[in-house]
Amino acid sequence: MSGFGTSTLRRGLSVIALAAVCAWSLAPHQPVSAAEESAPTSSAATGDTLYATLLPAVGEVETPQLAVRWPGHPSAALTVSLHDAGRDTPLVAGRPLDTGANLVALPLPARAAGALRLWVRDAAGRVLHTSTRDLDALRRTSGFGWTATDTRAAAAPGLYAGGTFTRAGGAAVDHLATWNGSAWSRPGGGSGAGPDGSVTALVVYEGDLIAGGSFLTAGGVRVNGIARWDGTGWAALTGSSGTGVMTNSLDFVDALTVFDGDLIVGGQFLRAGGVTVNHVARWDGAEWRALAGPGGAGVDVPSVWDLAVHDGALIVGGGFSQAGGTAANGIARWSGTAWSTLGTGFNGDVLALAVQDGALVATGGFTQAGGTAANYVAEWTGSAWAALGAGLNAEGRALTVFGAELVVGGTFTQAGGAAANYVARWDGARWAALGGGTEDIVLALAVQGGRLVAGGFFARAGGVAVNHVAAWNGSAWSALGGSAGVGTDNGVYALHTVV
C-alpha cells in the first residue's frame, strides 16, 4: 500500500478519495453487472483481470484518476482513450504498469461523455487485454474488475489513411496505409494484400480497424465493401444471410461510426448481408440489421455521407429526403428504435458531421439550415440550426476538433469572408485560415500526435510539397514522409487515429 498511499497524498486527494483507493486495493471485487457490460467477456490468455476505480478530481487534483491493479504480465503498458461521437481521443499512451497498484491521471473534460477504452500491451506491443466501459457507469461505481473482452492481436497504434492511392512514402500499400510517426507502411508489413479498391471510411470497432469503400476483397478475402483488420489479417463481416454491403459495382461505403455497441455503416447500398437496409445498416458483431421506422428502413436516396453520435442518438447525414419513412432533409436522428428529425433540415447535402463541446455541427453543400441562411456549415443548438458567422464560400467536406477549435476542410477558398484555402478553423466567434492552407480540396481530417492531419487531392500545403496528406502543428504545415518518399501517389479520402 505504500506506493498508493504516498502517491495519493502527494497528489492532494481528499480523505474520502484515499479511503476509496484503500478499500479498492484491499477488498475483493466482482466484474461489472450485465447491464454495464459493453460486450460479452471472455477469459484473457493470461487469465488476468484488470481491476480499476475511477476517482474524481478532488482538492488540488485537477484531473480524475484511474486507480488500476494489474496482476498479469510484467513490462506491460496501459493505453486509454475516450470514445465519443464515433471518434477516439487519446488520454493515456503506453503508460508502464506495475504488477500491482497504479494511479493514472486521466485528462477528462468535466462534461465528457462516451466510453473509456483500455488496452494493455506487452513490451513487444502484443495485446494482452482490451476493455470498453461506459463513462457514466464508471462514475456510478466505486470499484470493479474488468475482464478481458478480446485478447487477439489488434490494429497497431498510429494514423491510418485510406483512398485511391497504391503507394505511400514510396511503399506499395493497396489503398490503405499506416503512419507510425516517421514512415508509411502497409498494415501488417510489406507482405500481404489489402483492399482491392478505394477506401473511403475508417473507424475502430472492438479493437479492430474497420475499412469501408468500393472494394470487393481485402487480403484476398471476399468482403464486399467492408472489412476488419485485427493486426494480423483481414476478415469479412458475414451474417447468416450474407457478407458485406456491395451487391454491384456502384455500391460503396462512405461513413462508419459506433453507436450503442454496434458498428454503423452508411453509404450507397440497398442491402447488407442480404438484409434490405437502404443505405445505412448496423452490424452487431454477428448479424446485419436495418434501422427501421414506421414507413420503412434506412433512407430514401443515396448516399449517406457521414455519421455521428450526439446526445445519446445516432445522427445520419446525406442527400436524402426521408428516413424510416419520415420527412428528413439531409439529416436525421436514430434513437435506437425510431427515426426523428432535427428541425426542417437543409437545402443541400450534409457531407460531414462532428460534435464540439456538446454541440452537433454539420457541413456540406447547403446554404440554408432549418430555413435560416447558413453558408455550408451550421450548428444545432438543441432546438434550431444556427449559422457559424458568415460561413464558407463553397461546400465543406470534412470536420474535426483540434484543441478547442473546430476545423473544416472542403472545396472553399474563403471562411468568414476572408481567404482560407480549403481548410479553416472556427474558435466559436470567428474564422481563421491555417497558414496558406492547401492548394486543392481537403476530404479528410484527423488528429494524431498533437498535430492536425489533412488528406485530399492537394500536392502542396502551406507551400510545402506534401502529396495528398499533410500535418499542421498550429503554426506551419509539414509533409508526412520517410526516406522512401513523401505522402501518397493519389487522393486520400479517409483518416483515422488508432491509439
Secondary structure, DSSP 8 states (H G I E B T S, - for coil): -HHHHHHHHHTT--HHHHHHHHHHHHS---B--GGG-SS-----TT--EEEEEEE---TT--S-EEEEE--S-TTEEEEEEEEETTEEEEEEEEEEE-SSEEEEE----TT--SEEEEEEE-TT--EEEEEEEEHHHHHH-S-EEEE-S--S----SEEEEEES-SEETTEE-TTEEEE-SS-EE-TTSSSS--BSS-EEEEEEETTEEEEEES-SEETTEE-SSEEEE-SS-EEE-EETTEESS-SSTT-EEEEEEEETTEEEEEEE-SEETTEE-SSEEEE-SS-EEE-EETTEESBSSS-EEEEEEETTEEEEEES-SEETTEE-SSEEEE-SS-EE-STT-BSS-EEEEEEETTEEEEEES-SEETTEE-SSEEEE-SSSEEE-TT-BSS-EEEEEEETTEEEEEES-SEETTEE--SEEEE-SS-EEE-TT-BSS-EEEEEEETTEEEEEES-SEETTEE-SSEEEE-SS-EEE-EETTEESBSS-EEEEEEE-
